[in-house]
Structures are given as C-alpha cells and as structure tokens.
Amino acid sequence: MAGTVALDITLTTIGGESRPLEEWVTTFHLASVVLDPFTNESSWVLKPAARILEAFRGADVRVNLVLTCSAEEATQFLGPLADQFLVFCDPERTFVRGLGVQALPAFVFVRGDGSVQAAAEGWNPVEWRQVAKSIADNTSWIAPTIPGPGDPSPFHGTPALG
C-alpha cells in the first residue's frame, strides 16, 4: 500500500466530470470502497460497502465508490447505488495503481494531503473495521459495526491490477 497517492491523478465520476484528486479532497478526505465489477468478490461486498459508506454520509469525509470499469459498466453493476453515492470510474486503474492496492475489493481512507491514512484489501472485517475507526477518529464520527448481519465471510479478494 502506498503511503501517499499523487494529487494530480484524475478521477472521473460516473457522470463524466473529471478533476485531479487534489480538487476532490480540497474540502473533505476520501472514504473510498474500490471494486472490480467483473469479479464475484466485489459483488459479495457491495451491500456491506454501501452500509459502511452510508454510516459516514454525515461525517467530514467524501464517501465514494471507485469502480475499475467504464461508466456504463459501473451503472449496470451498481444499479440504484449509482444514484446514491459519488461513483468514480477508473477503467485504466490509474487511481488503484496510485494507491498501491494489491487486492480488490478495498476500503481506503485518503486524507486531503494525499496520504493513505488507512486501507484494507480483500474482505477482512477486522481490517475494514480499523479503516472505519480511522475515519471516525479523524472526523469525530461513530464507526459502523463491522461485520454486520448478513455480511460475507472473510476472503482475500482478487488482483487489483486485473
């Protein structure tokens, strides 16, 4: 996992708005769940990811999903969640590579200076809980319960770079 991610990496929303990371973190840090919609593992964690991000919606953090696909594919994969969260599309996996993530799904907390404050790869509820605690501590918020009812058993994830 990288210690910092370059602030000049461009993130593009599902709606096509592109900005460098530096502009996305001007006001709020990022709490990102990174998913590969072409794997079963990312679909298994979609409900827990939405629940966790929803718990941070009022905190001083920009909750979002990052999908390693096109906007059309992201919309198809996410269904109604595409309208409920800020969604970035990273088909070339530039942001993923910049984070230094090795396995997806991943839960990553990026501070306004580009530092990766906390990260978890694959679905390990203990590690995701640590990321949530880091977000909560930094934003004076309450971390959600992880794992929650119906969450999947732990798994390693799939290679982040495809």
CYANA upper distance limits for C-alpha pairs under 8 A (distance plus 0.5 A):
  1 MET  CA     99 LEU  CA      6.75
  1 MET  CA    100 GLY  CA      4.95
  1 MET  CA    101 VAL  CA      5.95
  1 MET  CA    102 GLN  CA      7.95
  1 MET  CA    119 ALA  CA      8.16
  2 ALA  CA     98 GLY  CA      7.69
  2 ALA  CA     99 LEU  CA      5.81
  2 ALA  CA    100 GLY  CA      5.30
  2 ALA  CA    101 VAL  CA      8.10
  2 ALA  CA    116 VAL  CA      7.38
  3 GLY  CA     99 LEU  CA      8.47
  3 GLY  CA    115 SER  CA      6.30
  3 GLY  CA    116 VAL  CA      5.92
  3 GLY  CA    117 GLN  CA      8.31
  4 THR  CA     99 LEU  CA      7.66
  4 THR  CA    114 GLY  CA      5.73
  4 THR  CA    115 SER  CA      4.54
  4 THR  CA    116 VAL  CA      5.78
  5 VAL  CA     95 PHE  CA      8.48
  5 VAL  CA     98 GLY  CA      5.81
  5 VAL  CA     99 LEU  CA      6.01
  5 VAL  CA    114 GLY  CA      5.66
  5 VAL  CA    115 SER  CA      6.80
  5 VAL  CA    116 VAL  CA      7.46
  6 ALA  CA     21 LEU  CA      8.19
  6 ALA  CA     98 GLY  CA      7.20
  6 ALA  CA    114 GLY  CA      6.95
  7 LEU  CA     20 PRO  CA      6.96
  7 LEU  CA     21 LEU  CA      5.41
  7 LEU  CA     22 GLU  CA      5.18
  7 LEU  CA    113 ASP  CA      8.25
  7 LEU  CA    114 GLY  CA      6.47
  8 ASP  CA     20 PRO  CA      5.50
  8 ASP  CA     21 LEU  CA      6.39
  8 ASP  CA     22 GLU  CA      6.85
  9 ILE  CA     20 PRO  CA      5.81
  9 ILE  CA     21 LEU  CA      6.11
  9 ILE  CA     94 THR  CA      7.79
  9 ILE  CA     95 PHE  CA      7.09
  9 ILE  CA     98 GLY  CA      8.36
 10 THR  CA     18 SER  CA      6.87
 10 THR  CA     19 ARG  CA      5.87
 10 THR  CA     20 PRO  CA      4.59
 10 THR  CA     21 LEU  CA      6.34
 10 THR  CA     95 PHE  CA      8.27
 11 LEU  CA     18 SER  CA      6.14
 11 LEU  CA     19 ARG  CA      6.17
 11 LEU  CA     20 PRO  CA      6.47
 11 LEU  CA     21 LEU  CA      6.67
 11 LEU  CA     88 PHE  CA      6.74
 11 LEU  CA     89 CYS  CA      7.74
 11 LEU  CA     90 ASP  CA      7.70
 11 LEU  CA     95 PHE  CA      7.90
 12 THR  CA     16 GLY  CA      6.26
 12 THR  CA     17 GLU  CA      5.85
 12 THR  CA     18 SER  CA      4.67
 12 THR  CA     19 ARG  CA      7.06
 12 THR  CA     88 PHE  CA      5.84
 12 THR  CA     89 CYS  CA      6.29
 12 THR  CA     90 ASP  CA      7.83
 13 THR  CA     17 GLU  CA      5.72
 13 THR  CA     18 SER  CA      7.01
 13 THR  CA     71 ALA  CA      8.37
 13 THR  CA     86 LEU  CA      7.64
 13 THR  CA     87 VAL  CA      5.99
 13 THR  CA     88 PHE  CA      4.74
 13 THR  CA     89 CYS  CA      6.49
 14 ILE  CA     70 SER  CA      8.48
 14 ILE  CA     71 ALA  CA      5.36
 14 ILE  CA     72 GLU  CA      8.49
 14 ILE  CA     74 ALA  CA      7.81
 14 ILE  CA     75 THR  CA      8.13
 14 ILE  CA     82 ALA  CA      8.40
 14 ILE  CA     86 LEU  CA      8.45
 14 ILE  CA     87 VAL  CA      6.04
 14 ILE  CA     88 PHE  CA      6.14
 14 ILE  CA     89 CYS  CA      6.46
 15 GLY  CA     71 ALA  CA      7.78
 16 GLY  CA     71 ALA  CA      8.35
 19 ARG  CA     23 GLU  CA      6.78
 19 ARG  CA     24 TRP  CA      7.53
 20 PRO  CA     24 TRP  CA      7.40
 21 LEU  CA     25 VAL  CA      6.83
 22 GLU  CA     26 THR  CA      6.72
 22 GLU  CA    112 GLY  CA      7.96
 22 GLU  CA    113 ASP  CA      8.40
 22 GLU  CA    114 GLY  CA      8.19
 24 TRP  CA     28 PHE  CA      8.03
 24 TRP  CA     30 LEU  CA      8.48
 25 VAL  CA     29 HIS  CA      5.75
 25 VAL  CA     30 LEU  CA      7.13
 25 VAL  CA     62 ARG  CA      8.46
 25 VAL  CA    111 ARG  CA      7.76
 25 VAL  CA    112 GLY  CA      5.32
 25 VAL  CA    113 ASP  CA      8.30
 26 THR  CA    112 GLY  CA      6.77
 27 THR  CA    112 GLY  CA      8.09
 28 PHE  CA     60 ASP  CA      6.34
 28 PHE  CA     61 VAL  CA      5.37
 28 PHE  CA     62 ARG  CA      6.15
 28 PHE  CA    111 ARG  CA      8.34
 28 PHE  CA    112 GLY  CA      7.10
 29 HIS  CA     60 ASP  CA      7.73
 29 HIS  CA     61 VAL  CA      5.32
 29 HIS  CA     62 ARG  CA      6.42
 29 HIS  CA    109 PHE  CA      7.87
 29 HIS  CA    110 VAL  CA      6.32
 29 HIS  CA    111 ARG  CA      5.08
 29 HIS  CA    112 GLY  CA      5.54
 30 LEU  CA     61 VAL  CA      6.12
 30 LEU  CA     62 ARG  CA      5.33
 30 LEU  CA     63 VAL  CA      6.59
 30 LEU  CA     64 ASN  CA      7.77
 30 LEU  CA    108 VAL  CA      8.33
 30 LEU  CA    109 PHE  CA      6.24
 30 LEU  CA    110 VAL  CA      5.55
 30 LEU  CA    111 ARG  CA      6.94
 30 LEU  CA    112 GLY  CA      8.21
 31 ALA  CA     53 LEU  CA      8.04
 31 ALA  CA     61 VAL  CA      6.81
 31 ALA  CA     62 ARG  CA      6.47
 31 ALA  CA     63 VAL  CA      5.30
 31 ALA  CA     64 ASN  CA      6.76
 31 ALA  CA    107 PHE  CA      7.90
 31 ALA  CA    108 VAL  CA      6.44
 31 ALA  CA    109 PHE  CA      5.23
 31 ALA  CA    110 VAL  CA      7.09
 31 ALA  CA    135 ILE  CA      8.00
 32 SER  CA     63 VAL  CA      6.55
 32 SER  CA     64 ASN  CA      5.49
 32 SER  CA     65 LEU  CA      6.00
 32 SER  CA     66 VAL  CA      7.08
 32 SER  CA    107 PHE  CA      6.27
 32 SER  CA    108 VAL  CA      5.68
 32 SER  CA    109 PHE  CA      6.87
 32 SER  CA    110 VAL  CA      8.41
 33 VAL  CA     49 ALA  CA      7.19
 33 VAL  CA     64 ASN  CA      7.05
 33 VAL  CA     65 LEU  CA      5.44
 33 VAL  CA     66 VAL  CA      6.62
 33 VAL  CA    105 PRO  CA      7.55
 33 VAL  CA    106 ALA  CA      6.14
 33 VAL  CA    107 PHE  CA      5.00
 33 VAL  CA    108 VAL  CA      6.86
 34 VAL  CA     65 LEU  CA      6.41
 34 VAL  CA     66 VAL  CA      5.10
 34 VAL  CA     67 LEU  CA      6.42
 34 VAL  CA     68 THR  CA      8.28
 34 VAL  CA     96 VAL  CA      8.35
 34 VAL  CA    104 LEU  CA      7.11
 34 VAL  CA    105 PRO  CA      6.00
 34 VAL  CA    106 ALA  CA      5.54
 34 VAL  CA    107 PHE  CA      6.82
 34 VAL  CA    108 VAL  CA      8.22
 35 LEU  CA     42 SER  CA      5.89
 35 LEU  CA     65 LEU  CA      7.88
 35 LEU  CA     66 VAL  CA      6.67
 35 LEU  CA     67 LEU  CA      5.47
 35 LEU  CA     68 THR  CA      7.01
 35 LEU  CA    104 LEU  CA      6.42
 35 LEU  CA    105 PRO  CA      5.34
 35 LEU  CA    106 ALA  CA      7.37
 36 ASP  CA     42 SER  CA      6.32
 36 ASP  CA     67 LEU  CA      6.28
 36 ASP  CA     68 THR  CA      5.73
 36 ASP  CA     69 CYS  CA      7.87
 36 ASP  CA    104 LEU  CA      7.05
 36 ASP  CA    105 PRO  CA      7.34
 36 ASP  CA    160 ALA  CA      8.31
 37 PRO  CA     42 SER  CA      6.62
 37 PRO  CA     43 SER  CA      7.35
 37 PRO  CA     67 LEU  CA      7.24
 37 PRO  CA     68 THR  CA      7.50
 37 PRO  CA     69 CYS  CA      7.72
 37 PRO  CA     73 GLU  CA      8.32
 37 PRO  CA     74 ALA  CA      7.72
 37 PRO  CA     77 PHE  CA      6.70
 38 PHE  CA     42 SER  CA      8.34
 39 THR  CA     43 SER  CA      7.40
 39 THR  CA    158 THR  CA      8.07
 40 ASN  CA     44 TRP  CA      6.76
 41 GLU  CA     45 VAL  CA      7.17
 41 GLU  CA    104 LEU  CA      8.27
 41 GLU  CA    105 PRO  CA      7.54
 41 GLU  CA    155 PHE  CA      8.44
 41 GLU  CA    157 GLY  CA      6.47
 41 GLU  CA    158 THR  CA      7.75
 42 SER  CA     46 LEU  CA      6.79
 42 SER  CA    104 LEU  CA      7.48
 42 SER  CA    105 PRO  CA      5.97
 42 SER  CA    157 GLY  CA      8.30
 44 TRP  CA    152 PRO  CA      7.27
 45 VAL  CA     49 ALA  CA      6.42
 45 VAL  CA    105 PRO  CA      7.97
 45 VAL  CA    123 TRP  CA      7.77
 45 VAL  CA    151 ASP  CA      8.02
 45 VAL  CA    152 PRO  CA      7.62
 46 LEU  CA     50 ALA  CA      6.69
 47 LYS  CA     51 ARG  CA      6.76
 47 LYS  CA    151 ASP  CA      8.37
 48 PRO  CA     52 ILE  CA      6.57
 48 PRO  CA    147 PRO  CA      8.48
 48 PRO  CA    148 GLY  CA      7.85
 48 PRO  CA    151 ASP  CA      6.65
 49 ALA  CA     53 LEU  CA      6.58
 50 ALA  CA     54 GLU  CA      6.41
 50 ALA  CA     81 LEU  CA      8.32
 51 ARG  CA     55 ALA  CA      6.83
 52 ILE  CA     56 PHE  CA      7.41
 52 ILE  CA    132 ALA  CA      8.49
 52 ILE  CA    144 PRO  CA      6.70
 52 ILE  CA    146 ILE  CA      8.49
 53 LEU  CA     57 ARG  CA      6.94
 53 LEU  CA     63 VAL  CA      6.29
 53 LEU  CA     64 ASN  CA      7.84
 54 GLU  CA     63 VAL  CA      8.35
 55 ALA  CA    143 ALA  CA      7.89
 55 ALA  CA    144 PRO  CA      6.58
 56 PHE  CA     61 VAL  CA      7.77
 56 PHE  CA     63 VAL  CA      7.43
 56 PHE  CA    141 TRP  CA      8.10
 56 PHE  CA    143 ALA  CA      8.16
 57 ARG  CA     61 VAL  CA      8.07
 57 ARG  CA     62 ARG  CA      8.13
 57 ARG  CA     63 VAL  CA      6.96
 59 ALA  CA    139 THR  CA      6.63
 59 ALA  CA    140 SER  CA      8.21
 59 ALA  CA    141 TRP  CA      6.67
 60 ASP  CA    139 THR  CA      6.10
 61 VAL  CA    135 ILE  CA      8.40
 61 VAL  CA    139 THR  CA      7.73
 63 VAL  CA     85 PHE  CA      7.70
 63 VAL  CA     86 LEU  CA      7.41
 64 ASN  CA     85 PHE  CA      6.34
 64 ASN  CA     86 LEU  CA      5.28
 64 ASN  CA     87 VAL  CA      6.11
 64 ASN  CA     88 PHE  CA      7.84
 65 LEU  CA     85 PHE  CA      7.50
 65 LEU  CA     86 LEU  CA      6.93
 65 LEU  CA     87 VAL  CA      5.31
 65 LEU  CA     88 PHE  CA      6.68
 66 VAL  CA     87 VAL  CA      6.33
 66 VAL  CA     88 PHE  CA      5.16
 66 VAL  CA     89 CYS  CA      6.30
 66 VAL  CA     90 ASP  CA      7.20
 67 LEU  CA     74 ALA  CA      6.92
 67 LEU  CA     87 VAL  CA      7.90
 67 LEU  CA     88 PHE  CA      6.76
 67 LEU  CA     89 CYS  CA      5.52
 67 LEU  CA     90 ASP  CA      6.35
 67 LEU  CA     91 PRO  CA      7.91
 68 THR  CA     89 CYS  CA      6.46
 68 THR  CA     90 ASP  CA      5.11
 68 THR  CA     91 PRO  CA      5.05
 68 THR  CA     92 GLU  CA      7.60
 68 THR  CA     93 ARG  CA      6.44
 69 CYS  CA     73 GLU  CA      6.56
 69 CYS  CA     74 ALA  CA      6.76
 69 CYS  CA     89 CYS  CA      6.32
 69 CYS  CA     90 ASP  CA      6.37
 69 CYS  CA     91 PRO  CA      4.59
 69 CYS  CA     92 GLU  CA      8.27
 70 SER  CA     74 ALA  CA      6.61
 70 SER  CA     89 CYS  CA      6.44
 70 SER  CA     90 ASP  CA      7.79
 70 SER  CA     91 PRO  CA      6.18
 71 ALA  CA     75 THR  CA      6.62
 71 ALA  CA     89 CYS  CA      6.54
 72 GLU  CA     76 GLN  CA      6.80
 73 GLU  CA     77 PHE  CA      6.61
 74 ALA  CA     78 LEU  CA      6.44
 74 ALA  CA     82 ALA  CA      7.97
 74 ALA  CA     89 CYS  CA      7.71
 75 THR  CA     79 GLY  CA      6.23
 75 THR  CA     82 ALA  CA      6.26
 78 LEU  CA     82 ALA  CA      5.85
 80 PRO  CA     84 GLN  CA      7.31
 81 LEU  CA     85 PHE  CA      6.77
 82 ALA  CA     86 LEU  CA      8.03
 82 ALA  CA     87 VAL  CA      7.12
 90 ASP  CA     94 THR  CA      6.98
 90 ASP  CA     95 PHE  CA      7.14
 90 ASP  CA     96 VAL  CA      8.18
 93 ARG  CA     97 ARG  CA      6.44
 93 ARG  CA    161 LEU  CA      7.20
 94 THR  CA     98 GLY  CA      6.59
 95 PHE  CA     99 LEU  CA      6.65
 96 VAL  CA    100 GLY  CA      6.91
 96 VAL  CA    101 VAL  CA      6.41
 96 VAL  CA    160 ALA  CA      7.62
 96 VAL  CA    161 LEU  CA      8.02
 97 ARG  CA    101 VAL  CA      6.99
 97 ARG  CA    161 LEU  CA      7.68
 99 LEU  CA    116 VAL  CA      8.02
101 VAL  CA    106 ALA  CA      7.98
101 VAL  CA    121 GLU  CA      7.66
101 VAL  CA    160 ALA  CA      6.73
102 GLN  CA    121 GLU  CA      7.72
102 GLN  CA    159 PRO  CA      6.40
102 GLN  CA    160 ALA  CA      5.49
102 GLN  CA    161 LEU  CA      7.73
103 ALA  CA    121 GLU  CA      5.88
103 ALA  CA    122 GLY  CA      6.24
103 ALA  CA    156 HIS  CA      7.83
103 ALA  CA    157 GLY  CA      5.92
103 ALA  CA    158 THR  CA      5.64
103 ALA  CA    159 PRO  CA      5.15
103 ALA  CA    160 ALA  CA      4.95
103 ALA  CA    161 LEU  CA      8.50
104 LEU  CA    121 GLU  CA      6.48
104 LEU  CA    122 GLY  CA      5.81
104 LEU  CA    157 GLY  CA      5.59
104 LEU  CA    158 THR  CA      5.84
104 LEU  CA    159 PRO  CA      6.88
104 LEU  CA    160 ALA  CA      5.71
105 PRO  CA    121 GLU  CA      6.60
105 PRO  CA    122 GLY  CA      5.52
105 PRO  CA    123 TRP  CA      7.23
105 PRO  CA    157 GLY  CA      6.51
105 PRO  CA    158 THR  CA      7.97
105 PRO  CA    160 ALA  CA      8.46
106 ALA  CA    119 ALA  CA      7.57
106 ALA  CA    120 ALA  CA      5.98
106 ALA  CA    121 GLU  CA      4.86
106 ALA  CA    122 GLY  CA      6.26
106 ALA  CA    123 TRP  CA      7.95
107 PHE  CA    119 ALA  CA      6.07
107 PHE  CA    120 ALA  CA      5.71
107 PHE  CA    121 GLU  CA      7.14
107 PHE  CA    128 TRP  CA      7.03
107 PHE  CA    131 VAL  CA      7.61
108 VAL  CA    116 VAL  CA      7.66
108 VAL  CA    117 GLN  CA      8.34
108 VAL  CA    118 ALA  CA      6.43
108 VAL  CA    119 ALA  CA      4.84
108 VAL  CA    120 ALA  CA      7.02
108 VAL  CA    131 VAL  CA      7.52
109 PHE  CA    116 VAL  CA      6.42
109 PHE  CA    117 GLN  CA      6.04
109 PHE  CA    118 ALA  CA      5.72
109 PHE  CA    119 ALA  CA      6.75
109 PHE  CA    131 VAL  CA      7.32
109 PHE  CA    134 SER  CA      8.40
109 PHE  CA    135 ILE  CA      7.24
110 VAL  CA    114 GLY  CA      6.40
110 VAL  CA    115 SER  CA      6.19
110 VAL  CA    116 VAL  CA      5.08
110 VAL  CA    117 GLN  CA      6.30
110 VAL  CA    118 ALA  CA      7.94
111 ARG  CA    115 SER  CA      5.91
111 ARG  CA    116 VAL  CA      6.93
111 ARG  CA    117 GLN  CA      6.94
117 GLN  CA    134 SER  CA      7.97
118 ALA  CA    130 GLN  CA      8.17
118 ALA  CA    131 VAL  CA      5.75
118 ALA  CA    134 SER  CA      7.19
119 ALA  CA    127 GLU  CA      8.22
119 ALA  CA    128 TRP  CA      8.08
119 ALA  CA    131 VAL  CA      6.38
120 ALA  CA    124 ASN  CA      7.88
120 ALA  CA    127 GLU  CA      5.92
120 ALA  CA    128 TRP  CA      6.12
120 ALA  CA    131 VAL  CA      7.32
121 GLU  CA    127 GLU  CA      8.50
121 GLU  CA    156 HIS  CA      7.87
121 GLU  CA    157 GLY  CA      7.62
122 GLY  CA    154 PRO  CA      8.37
122 GLY  CA    155 PHE  CA      6.52
122 GLY  CA    156 HIS  CA      5.04
122 GLY  CA    157 GLY  CA      4.60
122 GLY  CA    158 THR  CA      7.81
123 TRP  CA    128 TRP  CA      7.89
123 TRP  CA    153 SER  CA      8.38
123 TRP  CA    154 PRO  CA      5.71
123 TRP  CA    155 PHE  CA      5.73
123 TRP  CA    156 HIS  CA      6.76
123 TRP  CA    157 GLY  CA      7.16
124 ASN  CA    128 TRP  CA      6.70
124 ASN  CA    154 PRO  CA      5.43
124 ASN  CA    155 PHE  CA      7.05
124 ASN  CA    156 HIS  CA      8.08
125 PRO  CA    129 ARG  CA      6.39
125 PRO  CA    146 ILE  CA      6.29
125 PRO  CA    147 PRO  CA      5.92
125 PRO  CA    154 PRO  CA      7.25
126 VAL  CA    130 GLN  CA      6.89
126 VAL  CA    146 ILE  CA      7.85
126 VAL  CA    147 PRO  CA      8.38
127 GLU  CA    131 VAL  CA      6.96
128 TRP  CA    132 ALA  CA      6.70
128 TRP  CA    146 ILE  CA      7.65
129 ARG  CA    133 LYS  CA      6.55
129 ARG  CA    143 ALA  CA      8.31
129 ARG  CA    144 PRO  CA      8.45
129 ARG  CA    145 THR  CA      8.00
129 ARG  CA    146 ILE  CA      6.00
129 ARG  CA    147 PRO  CA      8.26
130 GLN  CA    134 SER  CA      6.69
131 VAL  CA    135 ILE  CA      6.80
132 ALA  CA    136 ALA  CA      6.57
132 ALA  CA    143 ALA  CA      6.01
132 ALA  CA    144 PRO  CA      7.66
133 LYS  CA    137 ASP  CA      6.44
133 LYS  CA    142 ILE  CA      8.37
133 LYS  CA    143 ALA  CA      6.03
134 SER  CA    138 ASN  CA      6.63
135 ILE  CA    139 THR  CA      6.59
135 ILE  CA    141 TRP  CA      8.21
135 ILE  CA    143 ALA  CA      8.10
136 ALA  CA    140 SER  CA      6.03
136 ALA  CA    141 TRP  CA      4.93
136 ALA  CA    142 ILE  CA      5.93
136 ALA  CA    143 ALA  CA      5.82
137 ASP  CA    141 TRP  CA      7.09
137 ASP  CA    142 ILE  CA      8.48
147 PRO  CA    151 ASP  CA      6.53
158 THR  CA    162 GLY  CA      8.41
